[in-house]
């Protein structure tokens, strides 16, 4: 299990009272169905609540599907059940000019269809109503990505499923040509034609929100070729062909790059596939 986080505070202001929470959003990668995670123990990440006021405040913590509260990140579906995530406590008191922590727990049910998934869940922080309570609230977005698996006996969950969700090319050599396939599943009752584009072609996308640590964005998108669109019959599956052509340049040795390809149906929410290339550390010697 790994994570990357956008360590930004959320600041809400109401008169003298304020609410500041960090991080504002984060990604948790490689979540294996059937395993219960203490996110702090697994990754070192916990929610921090700050109180800059002269009096103590209490905050209520909750977890939601984005359709109930919050927003989506592009390419993600909402988590099927928000109860798969929970805090170690539902209320946090923060002393004047102090801070307090909340630990998140996560368990995706053990079911093969939950591999290769990209979900968003919203964590709510609300001022406790009643005496001394303040009407402030903040939302934290968690992007949860389950383990990528190429071997599936069951169809992946969601209207648009993919197997695997990440193509991993390891120990690649400069000048290498690699060919891979992703199986795209249409779990809808009608056909879809999906446009295939690089997520990072959109200048509005913050790459830090999506990249997997320690990968960097692929320097030249032309190194990876995918079709511009693909059609999938109702309840059907289609193959997405991916070709990686690396320059014959020894300066590439030891690098790790990642591309993310958005799969956008003509209607409905998009999904995405990661392409991760890890180069050889050194050139082969005879």
HUCOR-V173799 format. One line per field, one symbol per residue. burial: I if it has 9 or more other ideal C-beta (glycine too) atoms within 8 Angstrom, else O. A space follows every 50 residues. Layout:
BEGIN
burial->???
END
This chain:
BEGIN
burial->IIIIIIOOIIOIOOOOIIIIIIIIIIIIIIIIIOOOIOIIOOIOIIIIII IOIOOIIIIIIOIIIIOOOIOIIOIIIIIOOIOIIOIOOOIIIIOOOOOI IIIIIIIIOOOOOIIIIIIIIIIIIIIIOOOIIIOIIIIIIIIIIIIIIO OIOOOIIIIIIIIIIIIOIOOIIIOIOIOIOIIIIIIIOOIIIIIIOIII OOOOIOOOIIIIOOIIIIOOIOIIOIOOOIIIOOOIOIOIIIIIIIIOOO OIIOOIIIIIIIIIIOOOIIIIIIIIIIIIOOOOOO
END
